[in-house]
């Protein structure tokens, strides 16, 4: 049995209409900058699944869509939102759905928003039942959850129910999304020279129409970069912030409020604590032990950006190889980290048993986990990383790789292991990233001021190279040298990243 009052409380637009925005706690927290996500054209009869890490803004995304539906004159009482972490069973979920459907028998269309859907065991059977009963034929179903692992597993068990092609990621904001959406707000509140503020205004207008796609030829990429390079100083200002906050909207807004509204340049430890508690909670629900997770996370931090073998790691932490792999895969599925595999050009396949590199998906994830492992104050971890030039370079390397993944990936169909690797051989030659395009492209991250073509370690199979520097720009022919922050400001995520 589910209480009607609980359903009504979760759907305030039934009585307030669009005015619910004024009182909604998620909208209140989504400031001072409201970061918009890509909108999707939903089709009646389809089921949409959204996967992503904790704190990435999934609930706010749902509420923003509901607001837009009401503004498009969809009847508010035809929209059902359920935060299923407040429910205890499939029966309660089903009763809530039945109550809504029975209350809208004559509705021409209905919209179902299931937030935290992975809180309910067997949630996929309820969605499958809705599709099989024809309920979705006059409605649209959107679902997300705080356990991306369970969402991925169960979503694969609903073939032929309108889910194909309708899986999306909601990840931390890319650097491009961060700068494009925050530049106007910062320009209004930043106390700085008028010349700098005027440049920010011009950058805002230019970036919205200027971007790159790695399917383009090298010359077109170079031309786009040349348009933006005059604004290098302004872009670097934002990149310095991004390396502290990462792309999590809540952390960004917390820092913006402190720095620009209250003149306090710091990020409170609660930002890290909330994230770590969520991660440990997800692992606990998957019956994983915190002590083993700590050991593996510690190993990743200590080897950050360096290659290592899983066998050696397993021996070091005194766990079996399968256990180490299982925990590492759980962390990957939860969007905490990702693994970069070496590539074998002779076999034209990644070397799954070769030495691997593991990176965190976002700078804030690195800072949070390091702070948690060391018992160190969060802001001290951030500032300490900033002052360590070599470590900062590794953080930048991870940011570039995660952005290359977001630029090309498609849920279920195009996994990063199919297009992004790195290279090393016995002679000591190594390339930071091998990106599969029209052939193989080498990507080298050289986060130092002076970079030239001599820094490239060329391989015969790799004909084109993008070298990402701290300050240098140039290159000729099949080599481009671009400042890393300029490159990232131009690189959009794929259409499957909302």
N, C-alpha and C positions, 0 to 999 in steps of 0.2 A: 504493500500500500504506500502511495506517495501523497503527501499533503498538498492540496491545491494551493495553499498560501505560499509554499516554497516555490512553486512554479511561477506564480504571479510575481513574487519578489524578484526573481531572476529576469523577468520580462517587463520592466517598468514602462516601456514604450506602449504597452497595451492601454495604459491610462494617461500617460504623459505625452505620447507621440514623440516628435523630434526633441522636445524639451528634456527628454531623459538625459541628454548629453550634459546638461548643467549640473546634474547630481551624480553622474556615474563615476565611481572611484577610479576606474581605469583611464577615463579621459582626464580626470584631475591629475593623475600621476604622469600623464604623457606630455609633459611640458618642462621647460618653457618652449621647446621646439617640438612640434608634432611631426614625427617622421612618417611620411606617407609611404606605403608600400604599393607595388604594382597591382593594379586592378585586373581582374580576369573577367572575361565574358562568360558567364555561367549559362549552361544549357539545361533545360528542363529534362529530368530523367537521369541526370548524371550524379555521381558521388565524387566529391573532391576531398582528398587527403592532404594535410599539410604537416610536414615533418621538420623539426628543428630543435635546437637546444633550449633549455630553460632560459627564461628572462629575455628571449629574443623579440617578444612583442606579439605573440600569437593571439592572445585574448583581445588586445587593443585592435588588432587587424579585424577580428570578427565584429567588434563593436562599431568600427568605422564603416564596414560594409552595411551593417544594419542601419546606421544613420543615413547612408546614401540611398538605400532602398526606400526608406520613408520619404526622403526628399524627392524620389522619383514616383511618389504617390502609391507605393505599395501599402496596402492596409496594414497598420502596425500589428493588429491581432492575427495576421497571417504569417507572422515571423516568430519562430520558437527558438529560444536560446537556452541550453542546459549546460551548466557547469557540473559535469558528472562526478567530480571529486566529492560533491556533497551527497551523492547517492551511494547506496550500499549493495545494490544487486541489479542484475539484468531485469528482474521483475519490476523494480521501481522505474528503471529507464523505460521499459515497455509501457507501464501504466501512464507515465508522463506523456509519452508519444500518443497513446490512445486518447488521452484526455484532450490533447491539442487537436487531433484529427477529428474527433467527434464534435468538437466545438466549432469546426470549420468545414462542415460537410459540403457546403455550397461554395466554398472558396475556389476561385479560378486558378489560384496558384498558392503554394506554400513554400516557406523557406525554413530549413532545419539547420541549426548551428549546434554542433555537439563539441563542446570544449572539454579538455581533459578526458577524452573518451577512453583512453587506455586505463583509466581508473576502474573501469567495469570489466570484469572477466567475461569473455565471450561477447564483447561489444560488436564484433564483426558479424555475429549471427543475427543481431538485431537489424543491422544495416542491410544484410543480405535478405532478411525477411521482408523489410520494407520494399526492396527492389522486386522481390518475387511476388509480392501482393499487389504490385502496380502503384503503390503509394508515391513512389518517386516520379511517376509519369506526369504528375501535375505539381511536382515540387523539385527542389534542389537541396541536396544534402552536403554540408561541409563539416569536416571533422578534423580535429587536431588533438594532440595529447602531449603530456609532459614526459612521456616515455617513448621517444622516437623509435626505440628498438621494437617495442611491442606493436607500434603503429605500422612499422615496416613488415614485420612477420605476419600479422593478421591481415593486412591489406592485400598481401599476396594470395590470400585464401578466398578472394571474392572475384574470380574472373567472370567476365560477361555481365557484370552488374553496373556498367557505366563508369567504372573506375579507370579503365585503360586510358592513358594519356592525361589523366587528371590528378596526378600526384605532383606536389610542389614542395619546395623548401622555403622555410622562413628562418633564415640564418641572421647572424649579426650583420649590420649594415656594412657594405663594402666602403672603401675609402671614397670612391666616387659619390656614392649615395650620401655619405656623411658630409662631404664638403658642399655638394650641390644644395642640400636641404638646410644646412646650417649657416652658410655664408651670409645670407641676407640678415638673419637674426643677429649674428655676431657683429656685423657692420654697424647695426643700430646701437649696440650696447658697448662696443669696444671704444675705449678712450685712447686714441692714437693719432698720429699725424694725418692730416687731411689727404695727403698724397696716397698713403697706404689705404685709407678708407675708400678713396675713389677707385683705386686699383681693384679692391674687393668687389665693388659694384660692377665694374667691367668684367671681372673674372666670372661673376655669377651669371651674367648674360651669355658669355662666350661658352662656358662649360656645358650649359644646357643643350647646346646644338653641336658640340664638338666631342667626338668620342672615337675610339678605335675598335676594330674587330680583328682578331688574330687570324681570320680567314682572308684578310686583305693581303696585298703584296707589300713588300717592305717599303717601297717608296711612298705609298699612301699612308702607312703608319708614321713614317718620318715626317710627312707634311703636316699631319694632325698634331704631332708633338711640337713641331716648330711654331704652330699657332699659340701654344700654351706656354712654351718656355719663357717668354717675357714676363710671365707671372710666377716664376719660380719662387721668389721670396714669399709671396702670399700663400702659395701652395705648401711650402715648407712649414709655415706657421701652423697650418691645419694638420699637417702630417705629424708634427711634434705632439699635438693633442691626441691624435688618433693612436699613436704608439703607447699612450698612457691609458686611455679609456677603452680602446677597441671599438667595436661596432654595436655594443649593446645599448639600446636607446635609453634605458633607465640610468645606466652609469654615465652616459654622455650628458643627459639632462641634469643629473646630480652635480656633475663637475661644472657645467655651464652656470647653474644657479650659484654655486659657491664662488666661482671665479669672477663672473661678470655682474652678478647682482649683489653679492655679499662681500666681494673683495677678499675671498679666502681661497687660496690656491691649494686645494687638496681633495682627495676622495676618501670618504669615511670607510672604516673597515666593515661596516654593515653591508656595503655593496658586495664585498667579497664573501662575507659570511653567508648571505642569502644564497649565492650561487653554489658554494661548496655544500651547504646543507641539502640543496636540491639534488646535486650530483650524488652525494652519499645516500640520499633517500631512494633515488632510482636504483642504485646498485643493491641496496638492501632489499628492495622489492623483487629484485632478480635473484635474491638469495646469494649475493656475492659478499665476500668478507672485506671489511674496510682495510684490514692490515695488509692483505695482498694487493689491493688497489693502491695503497700508499707506497708499497715497495716498487710497484711498476711505475707509478707517477714520479717517484723520486729518481728512478733510473732514467726516465725520459728527460727530466730537468737537468740531471748531471751530464747527460750526453747530448744536450740540445744542439741540433744541427749537425751532429756527427753520426757516422754510420756505426752500426753494431749488429751483432748476430743475436737472434732470439735464444739460441742454445747457450751462449755465454751468459746472457742475462738470466736465464732460468737457473743455471748453476750458481750464479752470484746470489740470487734471492732464495735459493734452496727450494724451488718449486719445479714441478714437472713442466716439460715443454708444452704439452697440451693445455695445462692450467694457465701458463703465461699467455699463450695465444688466445685462449678463451677470454681472459680478462682484457687483453689488449683489444680484441674485437668488440667487446662490450663498450669500451671507452670510445672506440671509433663510431659505433652505431649510435652512441649518445651525442655525437658531434663534439666530443672533448678534444680528440686528436685525430690525426690521419697518418697513414704510413706511405712513404715514398719508396718504391722498389727500384733496384738497379735494372738496367735494360741490356739485353743481349742482342746486338745488331746482327750477329750471325744467324741466330734462330728467330729473330724478329719477334721476340716475346720477352716480357719481364722475367727476371730471375727471382722466382718466389723464394728460393732457398738462399739467396745472396744476402749480404749485409744490408740492413734497412736503415732508413732515417725516419724518425717520428717527430711530428710537429704538432703544436696545439693550433686549433682553428682560429684563434683570435688572441691579440695581446693581453686582453683582460683575463682570459682563461689562464695564460701563463702566469701573470702576476698573482692571480687568486690562488692557484695551486702551489706556487712557490711560497707564498705567504703562509698558507696552510701547513705545508710540510716543515717549514723552518720555525713556525710559531712566531713569525716576524710581523710587525705592524704593516698593514697593507700599503700605506703611502710610502713608507720607508723602502719596501720592496720595489715599488714603481720608480722612485727617484734613484735608488741604487742601480737598477738596471739601466736607467738613462745615462748614468755617469760611467758605466762600463762600456767602452766603445766596441769591444769585440762581441760582448753579449748583445748589445743593441743591434749589431749587424746580423746576428743569428735570429733575433726577433723579426727584423725586417725580412730576412730570407723566408721565414715562416709565413709572414703576411703576403708576400709575393706568391708563394706556392698556393696558399688557400684561395687567393684571388684568381689564379689561373684555373683552379678547380671550379670555382663558382662561375667563371666565364664560359665554360664549355659543358658542364655536367647536365645530365637529364636523368631524373629519378628512374630507376629500374633499367633503363635502356643504355645509358652512357655513364658508366662508373669511371672514376678517375684513373683506375689502373689500366684503362683502355687508351688513355691519351697523355698521361703525365708520369714521367719516371725521372731518374737521374742516372749518371754513368760514372763508373770507376773501373780501372784495370790494374793489373799487377805492376805496371810501370809507374804508378802514382798519378796518372792522368785522371782528372775528375771534372765533370760538368754538373753544375747545380741542378739543372732541370733539362730534360728532353721532352719537348712538346710536339705531339704528333699533329701535323697540319697537312699541307700539300708536300709531304715528305717530312723530314725531321728538322725541327728548329731547336737550337740550343739557347737556353736562357741562363745567363750568368749574373749573379747578384754580387756586385762589388761595392759594398757600402763604404766607400772612401772617396776623398775629394778628387784625386787624380786617377783617371782610368783611360787607357787607350787600347788599340786593337792588339797590342802585344800581350795583353793580359788574357787573351782568349787561347784556350787549349783546343786546337782544332782536331776534328775527327773526319775521316773521309765520308761517312754516311750523312754527316750533318753539314748542310750547305749554307744555312742561314743562321745568324746569331743576333739575339737582342741582349745587349749588355746594359745592366741597370746599375747606375752609379749614384753617388751622393750629390755630385755637382756637375760632372762632365757631360758634354753632349757632342754628338758628331757621328763619325762613322761614314763608310762609303760602300756602295755596291750591296753586298749581301750581309753587311754588318751595320747595326744601328746601336749607338750609345745614347741612352736617354736617362736623365735623372729618375730614380725610382719613384719618387712622389709624383712627378709629372706623368709617368707611365700609368700609375695606379689611378690617378685622377681621371684618366681617359678610358679606363677599362671597365665596361659595365658587366654585371652578372648576367647569366643566361636568362631566357624568358621563363624558365622553370624556377628561378629564384625570385620570389615576390618581395 
